[in-house]
Amino acid sequence: MDSTENCLNSKEISEVAGLIFKEFCKNALSSLNLYFSGLQMKHAVALCFLLLLCGCQDNSQPEANRPQLDPSKQYQAVVTTGMVGDLVRHVAAEHAEVIGLMGEGVDPHLFRPTAADNGKMMNADIIIYSGLMLEGPLQPALEQASKRGKTVASVTENLPQNTVRFPDGFGHHPDPHVWGDIKTWTLCLDQVVDVLSKFDPDHAEDYKKNAAVYRDELQEIDSYARKAIASIPEDRRYLVTAHDAFEYFASAYKIQVKSVQGISTESDPGVQDINELVDFLVENKIPAIFVEATVNSANLQAVIEGAKQQDWEVIIGGMLYSDSLGTPGTYEGTYIGMMDSNITTITRALGGTVPQKGLHGKLRIR
């Protein structure tokens, strides 16, 4: 909203000040018997104007006053997670310097910005985040940046309602892990194109072309996921993880999922949660469970020990990337590499058939 909508214009100020002045004079004359002199009346008028003008101050930077972009120079785009950064880099390409706030292994559910992080956001030309309350503790900083005139946008903002999960037991809190379903994440790609095209219309055609190329790559990894998970014997098609970050993945690729924790890592699971998961593993003869790069594996170790006490051996099937990408500069440090690693690790551990080094033969053997 333009700040002028919240402020009186000069004509309105004069009219209001005149009314206040007349009322002031009337009351003063009747109650103080002309106590105020002409000079004092002038002071009162000046005070009225001062109070009105002070009330109209607006510390935010209105959209119209935002610095104009130079099409020949890169703008700074600050992103929250690695997954969001991957989308923005593919779409913006050479037109933006993309700066990430959360590095490898950082849990976005718990991330709180430092003074340096706040500085990055204040110096950015545009800030793009995941949304659906994934970055809960960061939300006040994002809102503050928006109030100061920064362009702040969420990649999940315009997702169709039927693509967003609302798990039982979490009230109206959405599940933010939408990147687990590659087709849904592709819709977020379209949102990035829209955001950047409005922000930098001079390069809108480039953004559309870049997204079209990346969309084909995403469709390829989506097809790989469907074929890979389908190759797992049906009685072993269970994905057990540290926290509930794979419901979108499970729904898209037809694999049942269980976890120790809920959709957020802010609270620890109880003894009953662990015992119920142990019983589930033993009952269904599930051979492997998976640790996550951003979540402490101590609770899974308790699950393994519990199953052992019931004479069922469960192994660690591998490490999955849930809330962050792998090491920057590596294949796993990209969204496609992250998904390739997860798909391949799950499939191999549960008895399916996929290439050892994944779709593109680029995975590191761990």
C-alpha positions as MATLAB code, in Angstrom:
seq = 'MDSTENCLNSKEISEVAGLIFKEFCKNALSSLNLYFSGLQMKHAVALCFLLLLCGCQDNSQPEANRPQLDPSKQYQAVVTTGMVGDLVRHVAAEHAEVIGLMGEGVDPHLFRPTAADNGKMMNADIIIYSGLMLEGPLQPALEQASKRGKTVASVTENLPQNTVRFPDGFGHHPDPHVWGDIKTWTLCLDQVVDVLSKFDPDHAEDYKKNAAVYRDELQEIDSYARKAIASIPEDRRYLVTAHDAFEYFASAYKIQVKSVQGISTESDPGVQDINELVDFLVENKIPAIFVEATVNSANLQAVIEGAKQQDWEVIIGGMLYSDSLGTPGTYEGTYIGMMDSNITTITRALGGTVPQKGLHGKLRIR';
ca = [
       0.000    0.000    0.000;
       1.290    3.494   -0.883;
       2.250    5.431    2.256;
       0.256    8.467    1.089;
      -2.943    6.503    1.710;
      -2.139    6.603    5.431;
      -1.291   10.321    5.506;
      -3.302   13.513    5.062;
      -2.443   15.708    2.081;
      -1.571   19.403    2.508;
      -5.105   20.611    1.761;
      -6.613   18.223    4.295;
      -4.022   19.324    6.883;
      -5.026   22.950    6.430;
      -8.724   22.146    6.757;
      -8.290   19.999    9.851;
      -5.927   22.515   11.431;
      -8.476   25.278   10.813;
     -11.239   23.323   12.531;
      -8.991   22.529   15.476;
      -7.950   26.157   15.640;
     -11.567   27.388   15.700;
     -12.529   24.907   18.397;
      -9.462   25.772   20.380;
     -10.288   29.475   20.212;
     -13.906   28.928   21.215;
     -13.017   26.890   24.281;
     -10.180   29.152   25.243;
     -12.271   32.312   25.048;
     -15.148   30.933   27.074;
     -13.131   29.271   29.792;
     -10.109   31.511   30.121;
     -11.641   34.916   29.281;
      -9.347   35.773   26.412;
      -6.263   34.582   28.339;
      -4.454   33.635   25.144;
      -2.910   36.533   23.364;
      -2.590   36.775   19.583;
       0.984   35.537   19.839;
      -0.079   32.561   21.928;
      -2.773   31.731   19.367;
      -0.102   31.606   16.664;
       1.834   29.162   18.805;
      -1.254   26.983   19.119;
      -1.766   26.939   15.366;
       1.865   25.983   14.851;
       1.463   23.191   17.395;
      -1.568   21.823   15.526;
       0.377   21.672   12.294;
       3.343   20.040   14.023;
       1.222   17.311   15.598;
      -0.525   16.514   12.329;
       2.687   16.335   10.356;
       4.361   14.126   12.957;
       1.415   11.738   12.813;
       1.890   11.331    9.102;
       5.509   10.174    9.230;
       6.086    6.824    7.433;
       9.429    5.076    7.897;
       8.798    2.463    5.205;
      10.149    2.855    1.709;
       7.158    2.992   -0.660;
       7.292    0.852   -3.763;
       7.478    3.872   -6.022;
      10.658    5.017   -4.257;
      12.523    1.742   -4.573;
      15.833    2.058   -6.437;
      15.517    1.439  -10.158;
      17.431   -1.562  -11.496;
      20.222   -1.113  -13.985;
      19.556   -3.824  -16.617;
      23.280   -4.046  -17.366;
      24.192   -4.980  -13.779;
      23.392   -7.924  -11.530;
      20.909   -7.386   -8.734;
      21.238   -9.104   -5.360;
      18.725  -11.820   -4.589;
      18.852  -13.165   -1.036;
      17.258  -16.603   -0.587;
      16.572  -18.651    2.519;
      17.064  -22.365    1.757;
      19.253  -24.132   -0.768;
      16.183  -25.460   -2.586;
      14.839  -21.933   -3.113;
      18.292  -20.770   -4.164;
      18.456  -23.518   -6.768;
      15.183  -22.345   -8.332;
      16.259  -18.710   -8.383;
      19.693  -19.479   -9.860;
      18.180  -21.475  -12.700;
      15.654  -18.763  -13.541;
      17.709  -15.605  -12.953;
      20.999  -17.045  -14.279;
      23.509  -14.273  -15.030;
      21.098  -11.477  -14.113;
      21.307  -11.995  -10.345;
      23.844  -12.613   -7.635;
      22.093  -15.189   -5.472;
      23.047  -15.108   -1.779;
      21.865  -17.893    0.529;
      21.159  -17.512    4.240;
      21.038  -21.203    5.175;
      23.958  -23.447    4.311;
      24.423  -27.197    4.165;
      22.877  -29.082    7.076;
      21.048  -26.050    8.506;
      17.566  -26.781    9.836;
      15.180  -24.062    8.539;
      12.643  -24.880   11.262;
      15.133  -23.623   13.864;
      17.140  -21.023   11.940;
      17.362  -17.587   13.516;
      19.122  -14.796   11.637;
      22.323  -13.225   12.929;
      23.173   -9.551   12.591;
      25.120  -10.465    9.448;
      22.060  -12.246    8.007;
      19.889   -9.211    8.691;
      22.508   -7.087    6.956;
      22.340   -9.300    3.876;
      18.570   -8.924    3.736;
      18.713   -5.152    4.143;
      21.310   -4.883    1.349;
      19.370   -7.162   -0.998;
      17.341   -5.960   -3.951;
      14.887   -8.854   -3.555;
      14.343  -11.565   -0.922;
      12.794  -14.917   -1.816;
      11.829  -17.545    0.743;
      10.089  -20.918    0.760;
       7.010  -20.141    2.864;
       4.230  -22.202    4.476;
       5.930  -21.346    7.792;
       9.040  -23.408    7.002;
      11.205  -20.483    8.126;
       9.068  -19.687   11.181;
      11.731  -17.989   13.357;
      12.853  -15.917   10.346;
       9.372  -14.539    9.663;
       9.714  -11.330   11.752;
      12.875  -10.383    9.843;
      11.146  -10.996    6.511;
       8.206   -8.841    7.560;
      10.537   -6.074    8.701;
      12.363   -6.133    5.354;
       9.034   -5.840    3.546;
       8.003   -2.863    5.677;
      11.247   -1.144    4.727;
      10.372   -1.370    1.068;
      12.171   -4.558    0.051;
      10.555   -6.903   -2.444;
       9.882  -10.056   -0.413;
       8.232  -13.087   -2.037;
       7.437  -16.716   -1.246;
       7.834  -19.473   -3.841;
       4.814  -21.344   -2.430;
       2.491  -18.344   -2.239;
       0.321  -19.233   -5.249;
       0.265  -23.015   -4.993;
      -3.213  -24.454   -5.610;
      -4.891  -25.312   -2.324;
      -5.237  -28.976   -3.278;
      -1.460  -29.351   -3.595;
      -0.734  -28.285   -0.002;
      -0.959  -30.837    2.813;
      -2.466  -30.071    6.223;
      -1.499  -33.004    8.473;
      -3.811  -34.277   11.201;
      -2.913  -33.054   14.644;
      -1.270  -29.821   13.480;
      -4.356  -27.630   13.353;
      -4.219  -25.328   10.348;
      -0.433  -25.571   10.069;
       0.551  -26.615    6.519;
       3.291  -29.100    5.736;
       6.002  -26.899    4.154;
       8.125  -29.690    2.569;
       6.622  -29.277   -0.897;
       9.914  -29.862   -2.747;
       9.529  -33.591   -1.989;
       7.036  -33.781   -4.858;
       8.934  -32.682   -7.957;
       5.758  -31.778   -9.865;
       4.604  -29.502   -7.059;
       8.052  -27.946   -6.869;
       7.809  -27.249  -10.597;
       4.785  -25.062   -9.815;
       7.078  -23.092   -7.507;
       9.389  -22.627  -10.487;
       6.516  -20.851  -12.251;
       6.080  -18.608   -9.218;
       9.760  -17.596   -9.340;
       9.402  -16.696  -13.017;
       6.395  -14.519  -12.192;
       8.109  -12.800   -9.248;
      11.335  -12.044  -11.115;
       9.513  -10.930  -14.265;
       7.544   -8.339  -12.280;
      10.644   -7.280  -10.368;
      12.881   -7.086  -13.460;
      10.636   -6.846  -16.551;
      13.600   -6.065  -18.823;
      14.670   -9.709  -18.590;
      11.257  -11.391  -18.376;
      11.759  -13.318  -21.620;
      15.079  -14.683  -20.372;
      13.387  -15.902  -17.201;
      10.733  -17.765  -19.179;
      13.326  -19.415  -21.427;
      15.542  -20.426  -18.514;
      12.587  -21.928  -16.666;
      11.518  -23.925  -19.726;
      14.945  -25.596  -19.915;
      14.946  -26.391  -16.195;
      11.361  -27.662  -16.320;
      12.448  -30.406  -18.745;
      15.212  -31.451  -16.333;
      12.737  -31.617  -13.467;
      10.371  -33.780  -15.504;
      13.243  -36.196  -16.150;
      14.068  -36.653  -12.454;
      10.340  -36.971  -11.654;
      10.020  -39.867  -14.132;
      13.120  -41.487  -12.623;
      11.561  -41.290   -9.154;
       8.341  -42.989  -10.265;
      10.138  -45.874  -11.959;
      12.668  -46.321   -9.161;
      10.212  -46.453   -6.254;
       7.899  -48.751   -8.239;
      10.781  -51.251   -8.501;
      10.825  -51.765   -4.707;
       8.915  -54.930   -3.686;
       5.515  -53.808   -2.451;
       5.856  -55.440    0.971;
       9.059  -53.435    1.586;
       7.811  -50.114    0.278;
       8.017  -48.260    3.603;
      10.072  -45.128    4.175;
      10.988  -44.560    7.831;
      12.811  -41.323    8.661;
      13.782  -39.049   11.532;
      11.084  -36.392   10.998;
       8.005  -36.051    8.851;
       9.547  -34.278    5.855;
       8.655  -36.855    3.195;
       4.859  -36.894    3.030;
       4.835  -35.051   -0.305;
       7.440  -37.491   -1.624;
       5.473  -40.475   -0.324;
       2.195  -39.302   -1.835;
       3.731  -38.512   -5.217;
       5.755  -41.716   -5.589;
       3.487  -44.237   -3.856;
       5.490  -45.258   -0.811;
       4.223  -45.330    2.774;
       6.102  -43.131    5.203;
       6.616  -43.113    8.966;
       8.764  -40.891   11.148;
       9.824  -40.357   14.736;
       9.046  -36.619   14.771;
       6.341  -34.511   13.159;
       6.664  -31.968   10.362;
       8.756  -29.665   12.562;
      11.928  -30.516   14.489;
      11.212  -27.997   17.254;
       9.952  -30.632   19.712;
      11.425  -34.007   20.625;
       9.432  -37.236   20.278;
       8.230  -39.023   23.383;
       8.868  -42.592   24.503;
       5.443  -43.635   23.198;
       6.294  -42.269   19.721;
       9.477  -44.329   19.624;
       7.787  -47.475   20.914;
       4.987  -47.214   18.344;
       7.521  -46.887   15.544;
       9.452  -49.905   16.834;
       6.279  -51.991   16.806;
       5.525  -50.822   13.264;
       8.978  -51.849   12.024;
       8.805  -55.280   13.632;
       5.238  -55.953   12.513;
       5.953  -55.047    8.883;
       9.472  -56.555    8.785;
      10.966  -53.324    7.511;
      14.725  -53.814    6.946;
      16.020  -50.222    6.857;
      15.427  -46.740    8.186;
      17.019  -43.495    7.063;
      18.863  -40.677    8.804;
      18.597  -37.073    7.631;
      21.318  -34.526    6.998;
      19.670  -31.835    9.178;
      18.250  -33.966   12.013;
      19.966  -35.608   14.989;
      19.965  -39.393   14.539;
      19.855  -40.222   18.269;
      16.122  -40.990   18.182;
      16.588  -43.414   15.277;
      19.292  -45.206   17.209;
      16.755  -45.711   19.992;
      14.357  -47.181   17.423;
      17.019  -49.602   16.159;
      17.783  -50.742   19.709;
      14.085  -51.201   20.426;
      13.626  -53.393   17.361;
      16.672  -55.438   18.350;
      15.057  -56.195   21.705;
      12.164  -57.700   19.736;
      14.587  -59.839   17.675;
      14.316  -57.767   14.515;
      17.396  -56.248   12.929;
      17.023  -52.841   11.313;
      19.899  -51.129    9.533;
      20.576  -47.525    8.561;
      19.706  -47.505    4.868;
      21.568  -44.271    4.201;
      21.378  -40.534    4.637;
      18.635  -38.476    3.031;
      18.532  -34.761    2.296;
      15.343  -33.387    3.778;
      15.522  -29.675    4.629;
      18.787  -28.716    2.943;
      20.865  -29.545   -0.104;
      24.273  -31.217   -0.022;
      27.671  -29.565   -0.137;
      27.785  -26.494   -2.407;
      29.635  -27.153   -5.633;
      28.746  -30.859   -5.689;
      26.021  -32.680   -7.600;
      24.190  -33.296   -4.325;
      24.392  -29.547   -3.709;
      21.757  -29.034   -6.424;
      18.052  -29.791   -6.151;
      18.205  -32.443   -8.881;
      21.275  -34.000   -7.264;
      19.538  -33.973   -3.874;
      16.483  -35.729   -5.260;
      18.570  -38.191   -7.288;
      20.502  -39.081   -4.127;
      17.340  -39.572   -2.052;
      15.568  -41.638   -4.725;
      18.581  -43.843   -5.362;
      19.414  -44.331   -1.673;
      15.837  -45.296   -0.748;
      15.395  -47.635   -3.696;
      18.667  -49.520   -3.203;
      18.209  -49.917    0.565;
      14.679  -51.320    0.210;
      15.460  -53.810   -2.548;
      14.605  -51.885   -5.706;
      16.636  -51.579   -8.883;
      18.473  -48.369   -9.851;
      21.987  -47.447  -11.022;
      24.416  -47.253   -8.115;
      25.428  -43.700   -9.001;
      21.925  -42.504   -9.812;
      20.171  -41.151  -12.868;
      23.118  -39.193  -14.228;
      25.925  -41.348  -12.804;
      27.128  -38.433  -10.660;
      26.332  -39.577   -7.117;
      29.141  -40.060   -4.629;
      29.326  -43.545   -3.160;
      28.952  -43.266    0.614;
];
